Amino acid sequence: MIIIQLKGGLGNQMFQYALYKSLKKRGKEVKIDDKTGFVNDKLRIPVLSRWGVEYDRATDEEIINLTDSKMDLFSRIRRKLTGRKTFRIDEESGKFNPEILEKENAYLVGYWQCDKYFDDKDVVREIREAFEKKPQELMTDASSWSTLQQIECCESVSLHVRRTDYVDEEHIHIHNICTEKYYKNAIDRVRKQYPSAVFFIFTDDKEWCRDHFKGPNFIVVELEEGDGTDIAEMTLMSRCKHHIIANSSFSWWAAWLNDSPEKIVIAPQKWINNRDMDDIYTERMTKIAL
């Protein structure tokens, strides 16, 4: 059996689900552990169900067996004497690891942020079917529908700015990649090809964006807050014709869900500061220096 630990925000959970579908396609017995990865995470919960996505859930016993985590006296003594006989595999880098697709027994802990893990055409189709729901199934507030109408009636570009959890002391030296210069160069690149482009800004720091992106062709998207806001945001972003993404799996997926052959996708040349993430980039992306 293979168990994939679900953890992180929506975009990361989508990558983990994509690996789950890929391994299923290869005939593996695969389940998802949607409990353990959130025990010490006060900010995030499992959210794939908001898409109506279903998956096989691992039982506590199955997780314990794969990770050799029984707490009875005999098991604890044995581990002290002979070591833990675990099948746990932690992702060591952001590079694609083809060996993961060949495992028969594993408890997988990581983000698996690379489309090479799910490049089978049938798997791609199944993933798109899972996440490309009709807007009426995902958006319930009036502001979402108004924004969707605007997006569909112009040369729309989603522009993702993620700041609040990237500029704190813990993350600023790792994730704080997307500078004002990056966004200016990305905007200029899009405008060269589409002078009438309208930029729909999706962000967790609306005040900062209003101060830095001014003009009639910049719209800071505001949606009613609720449990489905993240789904509505990603749906709206994916409906834009082009994309300027942050170093975020959230906007990565929004751009991926847009299957238009005409789309432009601009990404920061560097993803994070502390590990090699070259394999996160797709063939459709244009990387811009920071």
C-alpha positions as CSV (number, residue, x, y, z in Angstrom):
1,M,0.0,0.0,0.0
2,I,1.0,3.6,-0.6
3,I,-0.3,6.4,1.6
4,I,0.1,10.0,0.7
5,Q,0.1,12.5,3.6
6,L,-2.1,15.5,2.8
7,K,-0.8,18.8,4.2
8,G,-0.4,22.5,3.4
9,G,-2.8,24.8,1.7
10,L,-5.1,24.2,-1.3
11,G,-2.5,24.2,-4.0
12,N,-0.2,21.8,-2.1
13,Q,-3.2,19.5,-1.5
14,M,-3.9,19.5,-5.2
15,F,-0.4,18.4,-6.0
16,Q,-0.7,15.6,-3.5
17,Y,-4.1,14.6,-5.0
18,A,-2.6,14.6,-8.5
19,L,0.1,12.2,-7.3
20,Y,-2.6,10.0,-5.8
21,K,-4.5,9.9,-9.1
22,S,-1.3,9.1,-11.0
23,L,-0.3,6.2,-8.7
24,K,-3.9,4.9,-8.9
25,K,-3.6,4.9,-12.7
26,R,-0.4,2.7,-12.4
27,G,-2.5,0.1,-10.5
28,K,-1.2,0.9,-7.0
29,E,-3.3,0.6,-3.9
30,V,-3.2,4.2,-2.8
31,K,-4.8,6.1,0.0
32,I,-4.6,9.6,1.5
33,D,-3.9,10.4,5.1
34,D,-5.8,13.7,5.7
35,K,-5.3,13.9,9.4
36,T,-1.6,13.6,10.4
37,G,-0.4,16.5,8.3
38,F,-2.7,19.0,10.0
39,V,-2.2,18.0,13.7
40,N,0.4,20.8,14.2
41,D,-0.9,23.2,11.6
42,K,-3.3,25.8,13.1
43,L,-3.9,27.6,9.8
44,R,-4.9,24.8,7.4
45,I,-7.4,22.0,7.1
46,P,-8.2,19.5,4.4
47,V,-10.1,21.4,1.7
48,L,-10.2,19.1,-1.3
49,S,-13.8,18.2,-0.3
50,R,-14.8,21.7,-1.2
51,W,-14.3,20.8,-4.9
52,G,-16.4,17.7,-4.3
53,V,-13.3,15.6,-4.7
54,E,-13.3,12.1,-3.2
55,Y,-10.4,9.8,-2.3
56,D,-9.7,6.7,-0.4
57,R,-8.8,7.6,3.2
58,A,-6.1,5.7,5.1
59,T,-7.1,4.3,8.5
60,D,-5.1,4.9,11.6
61,E,-4.1,1.3,11.6
62,E,-2.8,1.5,8.0
63,I,-0.7,4.6,8.8
64,I,0.7,3.0,11.9
65,N,1.7,-0.2,10.0
66,L,3.5,1.7,7.2
67,T,5.3,4.0,9.6
68,D,6.0,1.4,12.3
69,S,4.4,3.5,15.0
70,K,2.7,1.1,17.3
71,M,3.0,2.3,20.9
72,D,2.7,-1.1,22.7
73,L,5.6,-2.0,25.0
74,F,6.9,-4.8,22.7
75,S,7.0,-2.5,19.7
76,R,8.8,0.3,21.5
77,I,11.4,-2.1,22.9
78,R,11.9,-3.7,19.4
79,R,12.5,-0.2,17.9
80,K,15.1,0.6,20.5
81,L,16.9,-2.6,19.8
82,T,16.6,-2.9,16.0
83,G,15.5,0.6,14.8
84,R,12.2,1.7,13.2
85,K,11.2,-0.4,10.2
86,T,9.3,2.4,8.5
87,F,8.2,2.9,4.9
88,R,8.0,6.6,5.3
89,I,9.7,8.6,2.5
90,D,10.2,12.4,3.0
91,E,10.7,14.5,-0.1
92,E,14.3,15.6,0.0
93,S,14.2,18.3,-2.7
94,G,11.9,20.0,-5.2
95,K,13.3,17.9,-8.0
96,F,11.2,15.3,-9.8
97,N,12.0,11.8,-8.4
98,P,10.7,9.1,-10.8
99,E,11.4,6.4,-8.2
100,I,8.3,7.6,-6.3
101,L,6.1,6.4,-9.1
102,E,7.5,2.9,-8.8
103,K,7.1,2.3,-5.1
104,E,4.9,-0.5,-3.8
105,N,4.9,0.3,-0.1
106,A,5.4,3.8,1.1
107,Y,4.1,6.6,3.3
108,L,4.9,9.7,1.3
109,V,5.5,13.0,3.0
110,G,6.1,16.0,0.7
111,Y,4.5,18.4,-1.8
112,W,5.5,16.7,-5.2
113,Q,5.3,20.0,-7.0
114,C,6.0,18.8,-10.6
115,D,3.7,18.0,-13.4
116,K,5.9,15.1,-14.4
117,Y,4.3,13.1,-11.5
118,F,1.0,13.2,-13.4
119,D,1.9,13.6,-17.1
120,D,-0.3,10.6,-18.3
121,K,-3.0,12.0,-20.6
122,D,-5.8,10.1,-18.8
123,V,-4.6,11.3,-15.4
124,V,-4.5,14.9,-16.6
125,R,-8.0,14.5,-17.9
126,E,-9.2,13.1,-14.6
127,I,-7.5,15.9,-12.6
128,R,-9.1,18.5,-14.8
129,E,-12.5,16.9,-14.4
130,A,-12.0,16.9,-10.7
131,F,-11.1,20.6,-10.5
132,E,-12.8,22.2,-13.4
133,K,-16.3,22.4,-12.0
134,K,-18.9,24.7,-13.4
135,P,-18.8,28.2,-11.8
136,Q,-22.4,27.8,-10.4
137,E,-21.2,24.8,-8.4
138,L,-18.4,26.7,-6.8
139,M,-19.3,30.4,-6.5
140,T,-22.3,31.5,-4.5
141,D,-21.8,35.2,-3.9
142,A,-22.7,38.1,-6.2
143,S,-19.1,39.6,-6.2
144,S,-17.8,36.3,-7.7
145,W,-20.3,36.4,-10.5
146,S,-19.7,40.1,-11.2
147,T,-15.9,39.5,-11.4
148,L,-16.4,36.5,-13.7
149,Q,-18.4,38.6,-16.1
150,Q,-15.6,41.2,-16.2
151,I,-13.0,38.5,-16.7
152,E,-14.8,36.9,-19.7
153,C,-15.4,40.2,-21.5
154,C,-11.8,41.5,-21.8
155,E,-8.1,40.4,-22.3
156,S,-8.0,39.3,-18.7
157,V,-4.8,38.5,-16.8
158,S,-4.7,37.1,-13.3
159,L,-2.0,38.6,-11.2
160,H,-1.3,36.8,-7.9
161,V,0.4,38.7,-5.0
162,R,1.0,36.7,-1.9
163,R,2.4,38.7,1.0
164,T,1.1,38.2,4.5
165,D,2.6,34.9,5.2
166,Y,5.7,35.5,3.0
167,V,6.9,38.6,4.8
168,D,6.9,37.4,8.3
169,E,10.1,36.6,10.1
170,E,9.9,32.9,9.6
171,H,9.4,33.0,5.8
172,I,10.8,36.3,4.4
173,H,14.3,34.9,3.7
174,I,12.9,31.8,1.9
175,H,9.7,32.8,0.1
176,N,9.9,36.6,-0.4
177,I,10.8,36.3,-4.0
178,C,8.3,38.3,-6.1
179,T,9.5,41.9,-6.0
180,E,7.8,45.0,-7.4
181,K,10.4,44.7,-10.2
182,Y,9.2,41.2,-11.0
183,Y,5.6,42.3,-11.4
184,K,6.5,45.4,-13.4
185,N,8.5,43.4,-15.9
186,A,5.8,40.7,-16.1
187,I,3.1,43.4,-16.7
188,D,5.3,45.0,-19.4
189,R,5.8,41.6,-21.1
190,V,2.1,41.0,-21.3
191,R,1.3,44.5,-22.5
192,K,3.8,44.1,-25.4
193,Q,1.6,41.4,-26.8
194,Y,-1.7,42.5,-25.4
195,P,-1.8,46.3,-25.0
196,S,-5.4,46.3,-23.8
197,A,-4.8,43.7,-21.1
198,V,-6.8,44.1,-17.8
199,F,-5.0,42.8,-14.7
200,F,-7.2,41.1,-12.1
201,I,-5.2,41.1,-8.8
202,F,-5.8,38.3,-6.4
203,T,-4.1,38.9,-3.1
204,D,-4.0,38.6,0.6
205,D,-2.8,42.2,0.9
206,K,-5.3,44.4,-0.9
207,E,-4.1,47.7,0.6
208,W,-0.5,47.1,-0.6
209,C,-1.7,46.2,-4.1
210,R,-3.9,49.3,-4.4
211,D,-0.9,51.4,-3.5
212,H,1.4,49.7,-6.1
213,F,-0.9,48.8,-9.0
214,K,-2.8,51.9,-10.1
215,G,-4.8,52.7,-13.1
216,P,-8.1,51.7,-14.9
217,N,-6.6,48.4,-16.1
218,F,-5.9,47.1,-12.6
219,I,-8.7,45.5,-10.6
220,V,-8.1,44.3,-7.0
221,V,-10.6,41.4,-6.7
222,E,-12.7,41.5,-3.5
223,L,-14.9,38.5,-2.6
224,E,-17.1,37.8,0.3
225,E,-15.1,35.8,2.9
226,G,-16.2,32.3,3.6
227,D,-15.3,28.6,3.5
228,G,-15.4,28.6,-0.3
229,T,-13.5,31.8,-0.9
230,D,-10.3,30.0,-1.9
231,I,-12.1,27.8,-4.4
232,A,-13.9,30.8,-5.9
233,E,-10.6,32.7,-6.2
234,M,-8.9,29.8,-8.0
235,T,-11.8,29.4,-10.3
236,L,-11.8,33.0,-11.2
237,M,-8.0,33.1,-11.7
238,S,-8.2,30.0,-14.0
239,R,-10.9,31.8,-16.1
240,C,-8.5,34.6,-16.9
241,K,-6.9,34.4,-20.4
242,H,-3.3,34.9,-19.1
243,H,-1.5,34.6,-15.8
244,I,1.2,36.3,-13.8
245,I,1.8,33.9,-10.9
246,A,3.6,34.2,-7.6
247,N,5.9,31.6,-6.2
248,S,2.8,29.9,-4.9
249,S,1.2,26.5,-5.7
250,F,-2.2,28.3,-5.6
251,S,-1.5,30.4,-8.6
252,W,0.4,27.6,-10.3
253,W,-2.7,25.5,-10.3
254,A,-4.9,28.4,-11.4
255,A,-2.7,28.8,-14.5
256,W,-2.5,25.0,-15.1
257,L,-6.3,24.7,-15.1
258,N,-6.5,27.2,-18.0
259,D,-5.9,24.9,-20.9
260,S,-6.0,27.5,-23.6
261,P,-3.2,27.2,-26.2
262,E,-3.1,31.0,-26.4
263,K,-2.4,31.7,-22.8
264,I,0.7,33.5,-21.4
265,V,2.0,32.3,-18.1
266,I,4.7,34.3,-16.4
267,A,6.6,33.0,-13.4
268,P,9.4,34.2,-11.2
269,Q,12.8,32.8,-12.3
270,K,13.5,31.6,-8.8
271,W,10.9,29.8,-6.7
272,I,12.3,29.8,-3.2
273,N,15.7,30.4,-1.7
274,N,16.6,27.2,0.1
275,R,16.0,24.4,-2.4
276,D,16.2,23.5,-6.1
277,M,12.7,23.9,-7.6
278,D,13.5,23.9,-11.3
279,D,11.0,21.0,-11.9
280,I,8.0,23.1,-10.8
281,Y,8.1,25.0,-14.0
282,T,6.0,23.8,-16.9
283,E,6.7,24.1,-20.6
284,R,4.0,26.8,-20.9
285,M,5.7,29.1,-18.5
286,T,7.9,32.1,-19.2
287,K,10.4,32.8,-16.4
288,I,11.3,36.4,-15.6
289,A,14.3,37.4,-13.6
290,L,13.8,39.1,-10.3
